[in-house]
């Protein structure tokens, strides 16, 4: 069966009218409700950070999106999703594009592009297939020799360069050329594996001030290769300040600067630690500017780091048990508490659970000086309960959803899960961003907290 989506991008120039109108017509109303459109409105923004286009349903089979601004970009990458299928294309002011979706006998859909930038969309299809990180990343125990992968990537790159001649638009064509060259270099570096000298030679060719390179992470990768390797178990302040100094000396492109500042803050504030966070944060704010998006984004994280230092009173939080009964963290004070913040949909969280179970059953069960406590942030209660049925944990399980989830996140600056915390028996904080259950020295570290 064939389903047609008629997609019209009715756009005036960015100078005369910042808004553009996107109309999507679906003969099938089910497809209409299931589809999703996203666009990377900022330079270097990839598929995972792209913003969803909020569509108004004008009829059972028609979606309309307006007021789409591309800021200082002439065009932007966009994505359409339906079922398990997706395709990337180019949104360009003043251009019209049609997308037909066809379904085969199994119900699987594919996309056919017509109109302006249709060839660019087809090119991007080949680009994403040829540079598939899941296929070419040198994973552990990979049986395909590196030279075989390199030869295939070389052939793919040559084929893409030939296909590029079919793209007529000058600006779009030049963008795709740079994108392809960067992807080729990206994978060549990845295939170097542990040969750091060879990788360094390749990274030396990267233009650190190319915002197009951000789509393949190259400026960030090349920039950080010149810095010392960070030690996330030590005070990250010196590393963070060196990072800022290097940005000031080497980076002139505003979009690359923004990406690097985000990465610096992420590694220091989320992944690392500071003996005194202001030693890093105050110079960072002065350099980035108080109105910088990255400063605004991490302001609450910094506030939580200051209020959750070792020795400070643990911020009380609320959560419920499987029966819906409310509880507070403070009611468990009196023992050292090892807290696991997780969710059923979080793969890394689930991988830690067997380690918790092993430590608990083999060593800590019945120990009256310590308790394990898991707090799920699942909004879907049924998903949480199904996960517990599968894992069968023997230690207390709770859930923080809605306002309780937000309060937990704000109080302890949780930017990602799994997150582990250790609270002293007197209700003060031992470590608000503690060691994982999979840590080889887990018992040694937890025993030190207990003592």
C-alpha positions as CSV (number, residue, x, y, z in Angstrom):
1,X,0.0,0.0,0.0
2,X,1.3,3.5,-0.8
3,X,0.9,6.4,1.5
4,X,1.7,9.9,0.3
5,X,2.9,12.8,2.4
6,X,2.9,16.1,0.6
7,X,5.3,18.4,2.4
8,X,5.5,22.0,1.3
9,X,8.1,24.3,2.8
10,X,6.7,27.7,1.9
11,X,9.5,30.1,3.0
12,X,10.3,33.7,2.3
13,X,13.8,34.9,2.6
14,X,15.2,35.1,6.1
15,X,15.7,38.8,5.6
16,X,12.2,39.7,4.5
17,X,10.3,37.3,6.8
18,X,11.9,35.1,9.5
19,X,9.0,32.6,9.5
20,X,8.6,29.7,7.2
21,X,5.5,27.6,6.8
22,X,5.6,23.8,6.7
23,X,2.6,21.8,5.5
24,X,2.4,18.0,5.8
25,X,-0.6,16.3,4.2
26,X,-1.3,12.6,5.0
27,X,-3.9,10.5,3.3
28,X,-3.6,8.2,6.3
29,X,-4.7,9.9,9.6
30,X,-2.8,7.3,11.6
31,X,0.5,8.2,9.9
32,X,-0.4,11.9,10.5
33,X,-0.6,11.4,14.3
34,X,2.5,9.1,14.5
35,X,4.9,11.2,12.5
36,X,7.5,13.6,13.8
37,X,9.6,16.4,12.3
38,X,12.7,17.9,13.8
39,X,15.2,20.5,12.7
40,X,18.7,21.5,13.7
41,X,18.3,25.3,14.1
42,X,21.7,25.9,15.4
43,X,25.0,25.4,13.7
44,X,26.5,22.0,14.4
45,X,23.3,20.7,16.0
46,X,22.9,17.0,15.3
47,X,19.9,14.7,15.1
48,X,19.9,14.0,18.9
49,X,19.9,17.7,19.8
50,X,17.5,18.9,17.1
51,X,14.3,20.6,18.1
52,X,10.9,19.2,17.5
53,X,8.7,21.2,15.2
54,X,5.4,21.8,16.9
55,X,2.7,21.1,14.3
56,X,-0.9,22.3,14.4
57,X,-3.4,19.7,13.0
58,X,-5.4,21.7,10.5
59,X,-7.4,18.6,9.4
60,X,-7.5,14.9,10.2
61,X,-4.6,14.5,7.7
62,X,-2.8,17.9,7.6
63,X,-0.2,19.3,9.9
64,X,1.0,22.9,9.6
65,X,4.1,24.4,11.2
66,X,5.0,28.1,11.1
67,X,7.4,30.5,12.7
68,X,10.4,28.4,12.0
69,X,13.5,30.6,12.3
70,X,17.0,29.5,11.1
71,X,18.8,32.4,12.8
72,X,22.0,33.1,10.8
73,X,21.8,29.9,8.7
74,X,20.9,29.9,5.0
75,X,19.5,26.3,5.4
76,X,19.4,23.6,8.1
77,X,19.4,19.8,8.3
78,X,16.0,18.3,9.3
79,X,14.6,14.9,9.9
80,X,11.3,13.1,9.4
81,X,10.3,10.1,11.5
82,X,7.5,7.6,11.0
83,X,7.4,4.2,12.8
84,X,11.0,2.9,12.9
85,X,12.0,4.8,9.7
86,X,13.7,8.2,9.4
87,X,15.3,10.3,6.8
88,X,17.4,13.4,6.8
89,X,16.8,16.3,4.4
90,X,17.5,20.0,4.0
91,X,15.2,22.9,4.9
92,X,16.0,26.0,2.9
93,X,14.0,29.3,2.9
94,X,12.4,29.9,-0.5
95,X,12.5,26.3,-1.5
96,X,9.7,23.7,-1.8
97,X,10.1,20.0,-1.2
98,X,7.7,17.1,-1.5
99,X,8.1,13.8,0.4
100,X,6.2,10.7,-0.6
101,X,6.1,7.8,1.9
102,X,5.6,4.3,0.5
103,X,4.9,1.2,2.4
104,X,5.8,-2.3,1.3
105,X,3.8,-5.5,1.9
106,X,5.2,-5.7,5.4
107,X,4.1,-2.2,6.3
108,X,7.7,-0.8,6.3
109,X,7.9,2.7,5.0
110,X,10.5,4.5,2.8
111,X,10.7,8.1,1.6
112,X,10.8,9.6,-1.9
113,X,11.8,13.3,-2.3
114,X,10.6,15.6,-5.0
115,X,11.3,19.2,-5.8
116,X,14.1,21.6,-4.5
117,X,16.9,19.9,-2.6
118,X,15.5,16.4,-3.4
119,X,19.0,15.3,-4.6
120,X,20.5,16.7,-1.4
121,X,18.1,14.5,0.6
122,X,19.1,11.4,-1.5
123,X,22.7,12.3,-1.0
124,X,22.2,12.5,2.8
125,X,20.7,9.0,2.7
126,X,23.9,7.6,1.2
127,X,26.0,9.7,3.5
128,X,24.3,8.2,6.6
129,X,24.5,4.7,5.3
130,X,28.2,4.9,4.3
131,X,29.3,6.6,7.6
132,X,27.4,4.4,10.0
133,X,29.2,4.6,13.4
134,X,27.7,1.3,14.5
135,X,29.4,-0.5,11.6
136,X,32.8,1.1,11.6
137,X,33.5,2.0,15.2
138,X,36.3,-0.3,16.4
139,X,34.3,-2.1,19.1
140,X,36.0,-4.6,21.5
141,X,36.2,-8.1,20.1
142,X,35.5,-6.9,16.6
143,X,36.5,-9.6,14.1
144,X,36.6,-7.4,11.0
145,X,40.2,-6.2,10.3
146,X,40.8,-2.5,10.4
147,X,42.4,-2.4,6.9
148,X,39.2,-4.0,5.5
149,X,37.1,-1.3,7.2
150,X,39.4,1.4,6.0
151,X,39.2,0.1,2.4
152,X,35.4,0.1,2.5
153,X,35.3,3.7,3.9
154,X,37.7,4.8,1.2
155,X,35.4,3.3,-1.5
156,X,32.3,4.9,0.1
157,X,34.0,8.3,0.2
158,X,34.9,8.1,-3.4
159,X,31.3,7.1,-4.3
160,X,29.9,10.0,-2.3
161,X,32.2,12.5,-4.1
162,X,30.8,11.2,-7.4
163,X,27.3,11.5,-6.2
164,X,27.9,15.1,-5.1
165,X,28.0,16.2,-8.7
166,X,24.3,15.5,-8.9
167,X,23.6,18.2,-6.3
168,X,23.1,21.6,-8.1
169,X,22.6,24.1,-5.3
170,X,26.0,25.9,-4.7
171,X,25.7,26.6,-1.0
172,X,24.1,23.3,-0.1
173,X,26.6,21.4,-2.3
174,X,29.6,23.1,-0.6
175,X,28.1,22.3,2.8
176,X,27.6,18.6,1.9
177,X,31.2,18.5,0.5
178,X,32.6,19.8,3.8
179,X,30.3,17.5,5.8
180,X,31.6,14.5,3.8
181,X,35.2,15.4,4.1
182,X,34.8,15.8,7.8
183,X,33.0,12.4,8.2
184,X,35.8,10.7,6.2
185,X,38.4,12.2,8.5
186,X,36.3,11.3,11.6
187,X,36.2,7.6,10.7
188,X,39.9,7.5,9.7
189,X,40.8,8.8,13.2
190,X,38.4,6.3,14.8
191,X,40.0,3.4,13.0
192,X,43.4,4.4,14.4
193,X,42.3,2.8,17.6
194,X,45.1,2.8,20.1
195,X,47.6,4.3,17.6
196,X,47.5,7.7,19.2
197,X,50.4,9.1,17.2
198,X,48.6,8.3,13.9
199,X,45.4,9.8,15.2
200,X,47.2,13.0,16.3
201,X,48.6,13.5,12.8
202,X,45.1,13.3,11.4
203,X,43.6,15.6,14.0
204,X,46.3,18.2,13.3
205,X,44.6,18.7,9.9
206,X,41.3,19.7,11.5
207,X,40.2,23.4,11.1
208,X,39.4,24.2,14.7
209,X,37.2,27.1,13.7
210,X,34.9,25.3,11.3
211,X,31.4,25.1,12.6
212,X,30.5,22.6,9.9
213,X,33.1,20.3,11.6
214,X,30.9,20.3,14.7
215,X,28.4,17.9,13.0
216,X,31.2,15.3,13.2
217,X,32.6,16.6,16.5
218,X,36.0,17.2,14.9
219,X,36.9,20.7,16.3
220,X,36.1,19.5,19.8
221,X,38.0,16.3,19.4
222,X,41.1,18.0,17.9
223,X,41.0,20.8,20.4
224,X,40.9,18.4,23.4
225,X,43.6,16.2,22.0
226,X,46.0,19.0,22.8
227,X,45.0,19.2,26.4
228,X,46.2,16.9,29.2
229,X,43.9,13.9,29.8
230,X,41.5,14.9,32.5
231,X,41.5,13.0,35.8
232,X,37.8,12.8,36.8
233,X,38.7,11.5,40.3
234,X,40.8,14.5,41.1
235,X,40.1,18.3,41.4
236,X,39.2,19.3,37.8
237,X,39.7,23.0,38.4
238,X,43.2,23.3,36.9
239,X,42.1,21.3,33.8
240,X,39.0,23.4,33.3
241,X,40.9,26.7,33.6
242,X,43.5,25.4,31.1
243,X,40.6,24.5,28.8
244,X,39.2,28.1,29.0
245,X,42.7,29.6,28.3
246,X,43.1,27.4,25.2
247,X,39.7,28.5,23.9
248,X,40.7,32.1,24.3
249,X,44.0,31.5,22.5
250,X,42.9,29.3,19.6
251,X,39.1,29.6,18.9
252,X,37.6,32.6,17.1
253,X,34.4,31.0,15.6
254,X,31.5,31.8,18.0
255,X,29.7,28.5,17.4
256,X,32.8,26.4,18.1
257,X,33.5,28.5,21.2
258,X,29.9,27.8,22.4
259,X,30.3,24.0,21.8
260,X,33.7,23.9,23.6
261,X,32.4,25.9,26.6
262,X,29.5,23.4,26.8
263,X,31.9,20.5,26.7
264,X,34.2,22.1,29.3
265,X,31.3,22.7,31.8
266,X,29.9,19.2,31.2
267,X,33.2,17.5,32.0
268,X,34.1,19.6,35.0
269,X,30.6,20.0,36.6
270,X,28.9,16.8,35.6
271,X,31.6,14.2,35.1
272,X,34.3,15.6,37.4
273,X,34.6,17.3,40.7
274,X,36.0,20.5,42.2
275,X,37.4,21.0,45.7
276,X,35.8,24.5,45.5
277,X,33.5,24.9,42.6
278,X,33.8,28.7,42.6
279,X,37.5,28.4,41.7
280,X,36.4,27.1,38.4
281,X,32.9,28.6,38.0
282,X,33.7,32.3,38.6
283,X,36.5,32.5,35.9
284,X,34.2,30.4,33.6
285,X,31.3,32.9,34.0
286,X,33.7,35.9,33.5
287,X,35.0,34.3,30.3
288,X,31.7,33.0,28.9
289,X,29.5,36.0,30.0
290,X,26.7,36.0,32.6
291,X,24.1,35.9,29.8
292,X,25.7,33.0,28.0
293,X,23.3,30.0,27.5
294,X,25.9,27.6,29.0
295,X,26.1,29.7,32.2
296,X,22.4,29.9,32.5
297,X,22.1,26.1,31.9
298,X,24.6,25.1,34.6
299,X,23.7,27.7,37.2
300,X,21.4,25.3,39.0
301,X,24.1,22.6,38.9
302,X,26.6,24.9,40.5
303,X,24.0,25.9,43.2
304,X,23.4,22.2,43.9
305,X,27.2,21.4,44.1
306,X,27.6,24.1,46.7
307,X,24.7,22.8,48.8
308,X,25.7,19.1,48.5
309,X,29.3,19.3,49.6
310,X,30.7,16.6,51.9
311,X,29.6,17.2,55.4
312,X,26.6,19.4,54.6
313,X,23.1,18.3,55.8
314,X,21.5,16.2,53.1
315,X,18.5,17.9,51.4
316,X,15.4,16.0,52.3
317,X,13.5,14.6,49.3
318,X,10.1,12.8,48.9
319,X,9.4,9.5,47.1
320,X,6.8,6.7,47.2
321,X,6.9,3.0,47.6
322,X,5.2,0.4,45.3
323,X,2.0,0.8,47.3
324,X,1.9,4.5,46.8
325,X,2.8,5.3,50.4
326,X,4.9,8.5,50.7
327,X,8.3,8.5,52.3
328,X,11.1,11.0,53.0
329,X,14.9,10.4,52.9
330,X,15.2,11.7,56.5
331,X,13.2,8.7,57.9
332,X,16.1,6.4,56.9
333,X,18.8,8.4,58.7
334,X,20.7,6.5,61.4
335,X,22.5,4.2,58.9
336,X,24.9,5.0,56.1
337,X,22.6,5.1,53.0
338,X,23.9,4.1,49.5
339,X,21.4,5.6,47.0
340,X,20.9,4.4,43.5
341,X,19.0,6.9,41.2
342,X,17.8,5.0,38.1
343,X,15.0,4.4,35.6
344,X,13.7,1.3,33.8
345,X,14.4,2.8,30.4
346,X,18.1,3.6,31.2
347,X,20.4,0.9,29.9
348,X,23.5,1.9,31.9
349,X,21.2,2.0,35.1
350,X,20.0,-1.6,34.5
351,X,23.6,-2.8,34.0
352,X,24.5,-1.6,37.4
353,X,21.7,-3.4,39.2
354,X,23.3,-6.9,39.2
355,X,26.4,-5.4,40.8
356,X,24.2,-3.8,43.5
357,X,22.5,-7.2,44.0
358,X,25.9,-9.0,44.3
359,X,27.3,-6.5,46.9
360,X,24.1,-6.6,48.9
361,X,23.5,-10.4,49.0
362,X,27.2,-11.4,49.4
363,X,28.4,-8.8,51.9
364,X,25.9,-6.1,53.2
365,X,22.6,-8.0,53.8
366,X,21.9,-7.9,57.5
367,X,24.5,-5.2,58.2
368,X,22.8,-2.8,60.6
369,X,25.2,0.1,59.8
370,X,24.3,0.5,56.1
371,X,21.3,0.2,53.8
372,X,20.8,0.3,50.1
373,X,18.0,2.4,48.7
374,X,17.0,2.7,45.0
375,X,14.9,5.6,43.7
376,X,13.5,5.3,40.2
377,X,12.6,8.4,38.3
378,X,10.2,6.6,36.0
379,X,7.1,8.6,35.2
380,X,5.5,5.3,34.0
381,X,4.7,3.4,37.2
382,X,3.9,0.2,35.3
383,X,7.3,0.2,33.6
384,X,9.0,0.7,37.0
385,X,7.0,-2.2,38.5
386,X,7.7,-4.5,35.5
387,X,11.5,-3.8,35.9
388,X,11.3,-4.7,39.5
389,X,9.5,-7.9,38.7
390,X,12.3,-8.8,36.3
391,X,15.2,-7.8,38.6
392,X,13.7,-8.9,41.9
393,X,15.7,-6.6,44.1
394,X,16.0,-7.5,47.8
395,X,16.7,-3.9,49.0
396,X,14.1,-1.1,49.4
397,X,12.7,0.4,46.2
398,X,11.0,3.8,45.7
399,X,9.9,6.1,42.9
400,X,10.2,9.9,42.5
401,X,7.9,11.1,39.8
402,X,6.5,14.5,38.7
403,X,7.3,17.3,41.2
404,X,9.2,14.8,43.4
405,X,11.5,13.9,40.5
406,X,12.1,17.6,39.7
407,X,12.9,18.3,43.3
408,X,15.4,15.5,43.5
409,X,17.0,16.6,40.3
410,X,17.3,20.2,41.4
411,X,18.5,19.5,44.9
412,X,21.3,17.2,43.9
413,X,22.1,18.6,40.4
414,X,21.4,15.3,38.6
415,X,22.1,15.9,35.0
416,X,22.1,12.2,34.0
417,X,21.5,8.7,35.4
418,X,22.5,6.4,36.9
419,X,23.5,8.6,39.8
420,X,24.8,7.2,43.1
421,X,25.0,9.0,46.5
422,X,26.2,8.1,49.9
423,X,24.6,9.7,53.0
424,X,26.2,9.5,56.4
425,X,24.3,8.0,59.3
426,X,23.9,11.5,60.9
427,X,22.1,12.8,57.8
428,X,25.1,14.6,56.3
429,X,26.5,14.1,52.8
430,X,29.4,11.8,52.4
431,X,29.4,11.9,48.6
432,X,26.6,13.3,46.4
433,X,28.1,11.9,43.2
434,X,29.5,8.6,44.4
435,X,31.2,5.5,43.0
436,X,29.3,3.0,40.9
437,X,28.4,-0.5,42.1
438,X,30.6,-1.8,39.2
439,X,33.6,0.0,40.6
440,X,36.3,-2.6,41.4
441,X,36.9,-0.9,44.7
442,X,33.2,-0.5,45.6
443,X,33.3,-2.4,48.9
444,X,36.5,-0.8,50.0
445,X,35.0,2.7,49.3
446,X,31.7,1.9,51.0
447,X,33.4,0.3,54.0
448,X,35.4,3.5,54.3
449,X,32.2,5.5,54.4
450,X,30.7,3.2,57.0
451,X,33.8,3.6,59.3
